[in-house]
Amino acid sequence: ESLHSCIGLLGISAGSLLLAVHFYSSPRAVPLIPSTALGVLLLILSALLAYAGIRRSLRNASLLVSLCLTLSAFWSGYGVILILAGQGALPGVGDARDALVPGLATFTLALLLVAVVGFLCSEPVLALVAAAVSLASAHELALHYSSSLGPSAVACSHLLVCLVGGYFALGRILYFLTKGKVALPGTDLTEKKAQEQGWGSAGSTNPFAAPGLLLNVLSAGVFGCRLLGVTHGLFLGHVPWLWAAGTYQIGICVLSYRAMDVLMATAFGFTSILKFAGGYSLLYPMWQPEEPSFPTPFLVVFSILFAVLALFLSLQSPVDGLYLLFFVAYCIALACSPRGFFADGPQGVAVAIFVASALVALIHLYNGRGRAKIPTGKGPVKALLARSSLLKLREGPDLHTPYLGYSKYADAEVLAYACSVLASFALTATGDPQAPLATVVIPWVVVAGGILKLLGGSVAFARGKTLESSAFILYSVMWIIWGLARYGGLYGTARSFHTAVGIVAFMLFNSFIVFCSLFLNMAWFFYSLTFMLIAVSFLLDAIHVLPAGYDIAATLIFGLVSFYCFLAALSSSTFEGCYLPMGRPMVQLSGVGAGTTKCLHLPARKASSVKRIAEILRNGGTCGIPTDTVYVLVAACNRPDAVEKAHRSKRQAQDRPMSLWISSLKQLEPAKHLFTPLLWDFMEAAWPSPISLVIPRGEWVDFLGMKDSAKYVGTPQSVAIRIPDCSVTTHLIDLVGPIVVTSANPTGEADTTHHNQVYAKLGDKVDAVLCGGPSPENIASTVVDCTKIDSGNIGFFRVGIIPKSQVLQILEQVQKK
């Protein structure tokens, strides 16, 4: 049983103890813990809570995930505000109060929702912790408006959190150390774990959706408090809440991709942009007296992207789709308000977002843990689509195949294309390049075009998409550097030459991307080619020869191509079939794109995957599988058609015959009398191991049911045979019977050491690949010539991972025996 729940609850207890000491000592002239030190400690604990929540979520979707991530975001913003107050950055009389109130009010509500769901779903300990922290936040909120309450009430609530959290953590540690013999009442999770496996996991497939929605409550609360008069104005003290929400929401966006929820991950990426932009707008008056400018075309396009995403999300969950319409209204309100985030219109929509986010978060929290589910409208929509012969939703285990990368994520191309649209249309806002930070384009270009596109490139790399990840990362670096240089005061007359040289370097890199995209598909070719138009406009602007209207035209062309790619990626991730095609490769060469035909990719760690591979092999298929050395291509011995297919797909050379694998010498037991005693004992001593033994061909071959496939295995005089030292492979052979094996690469090429390479080299020639990640060894097996072993001599056709000396030592021991 994992101790991550203990780490989370001990972190909550530690933070509450610090706050209890702080409030008990606050009436003194000199507090025991200075504000700056308390803020730093809370930031450290918030990182610990985030770790505990993320690690816990990899096991199961406990309510502790939402509690840890919500509290982590709360304490990170709270800690930064305490540091600002301690360093004198909030000098006004009511500045500290106005800075803290929106966050305290929001998290009082958010933790109360977690507590309610905890009580309803029979998680009393977590519910008590959440309720106590919510009560402490409510007391602190009241303390800022009425000193008669006193800080002792806040400290008492935090002490309650310490007692409950410490008790539960102590109980879990005792249970872990005594291996279940000692369990304090309420801390034995054996029964709860059975319930989670029985019905808890049937709820929300994305355990991070609820914390992400609660972060929307936080950002909306900052602007809603200003509209309702709770705070006197928007200023520097509110930036930590907005940027903490934006930062955590980017993290939740990544975790949602890990949870295979493309649409909600994209939605969280979109809303994080608004949070960073809002925080930047509040910082803007510190260095510029005039009102910040807002790129209206950008906000209009953003509202369109939100609307399209809401439409597709409605097919998955109508409640979530309707919820995103509030952000469509928010973007339109910002576009219609010259003062942007400071205007009453967007703040009114923010109040509506506050209420809607709280309600939808409550639905996600309850549906993730409750036995009964709150209906979200998914059933009627699914029934309606079932009647349609045109639209069919993608569902099931193959939703995100093929999976080729080193880590399991859903595809992030939807967000990356959307960021291209946003960054390009943000360029339509003009600004004086000589005035530092003269416009709020920085959050739109640097965050939308840079940071989130970098996220998309990283996810594409994790999925094994080499070209796509390279392009996204290159474009993200371009947007970040150009945005900071152009709108950060670093882009002046004296630096025009250096800027031009840098842009030319980017254009050279992009030329390579354009060339490679010829072999990918038409959409990617036009996407990378039209980005070249953007780079040309940057170059012409740097050398001050930009024709009038060229930058707008380039922006429109690139934006429209990116928007089509956004729609195509959304469509392909939602529906079966190709409604918006990305196109075929513009150039098709022999040997290029061998893996374009999708074959089954099954994770080797699952027993169900091995059974599926076994079924394919019994039905005459060929598969790539991991072994104790490198990846191999296999076929069932009793299926001559499959053996012949493997022989053809490999272009097998005559001097490199296919070998035979078994899982146990029991499979050769009926033919034991056909082997000499020395050879049998040598096989028994050498296996299982990465040692292939070339033994004389004889009647024993017939006992393995090879039939007509025998002519493809070995030579007329001998056959190579071995028992692999790999549990997955031997289990597969137990299910199928003896298999014919050859290396999973065309003859003459290097051995394949990752399932990516199998897919790249033989992807259109095999029926399935069992994905085990990188091979444990990069060297093939040792092949020993045992045709003259009875005379006491053995030879070596190939010395692989097992050295000669070790093989000879085994032979010597057998001979002595």
Secondary structure, 3 states (H helix, E strand, C coil): CCCHHHHHHHHHHHHHHHHHHHHHHCCCCCCCCCHHHHHHHHHHHHHHHHHHHHHHHCCCCCHHHHHHHHHHHHHHHHHHHHHHHHCCCCCCCCHHHHHHHHHHHHHHHHHHHHHHHHHHCCCHHHHHHHHHHHHHHHHHHHHCCCCCCCHHHHHHHHHHHHHHHHHHHHHHHHHHHCCCCCCCCCCCCHHHHHHHHHCHHHCCCCCCHHHHHHHHHHHHHHHHHHHCCCCCCCCHHHHHHHHHHHHHHHHHHHHHHHCCCHHHHHHHHHHHHHHHHHHHHHHHHHCCCCCCCCCHHHHHHHHHHHHHHHHHHHHHCHHHHHHHHHHHHHHHHHHHCCCHHHCHHHHHHHHHHHHHHHHHHHHHHHHHHCCCCCCCCHHHHHHHHHCCCCCCECCCCCCCCCCCCCCCCCCCHHHHHHHHHHHHHHCCCCCCCCCCCCCCHHHHHHHHHHHHHHHHHHHHHHCCCHHHHHHHHHHHHHHHHHHHHHHCCCCCHHHHHHHHHHHHHHHHHHHHHHHHHCCCCHHHHHHHHHHHHHHHHHHHHHCCCCCCCHHHHHHHHHHHHHHHHHHHHHHHHHECCCCCCCCCCCCCCCCCCCCCCCCEEEECCCHHHHHHHHHHHHCCCCEEECCCCCCEEEEECCCHHHHHHHHHHHCCCCCCCEEEECCCHHHHHHHHHHCCHHHHHHHHHHCCCCEEEEEECCHHHHHHCCHHHHHHECCCCEEEEECCCCHHHHHHHHHHCCEEEEECCCCCCCCCCCHHHHHHHHCCCCCEEEECCCCCCCCCCEEEECCCHHHCCCEEEECCCCCHHHHHHHHHHHHHC
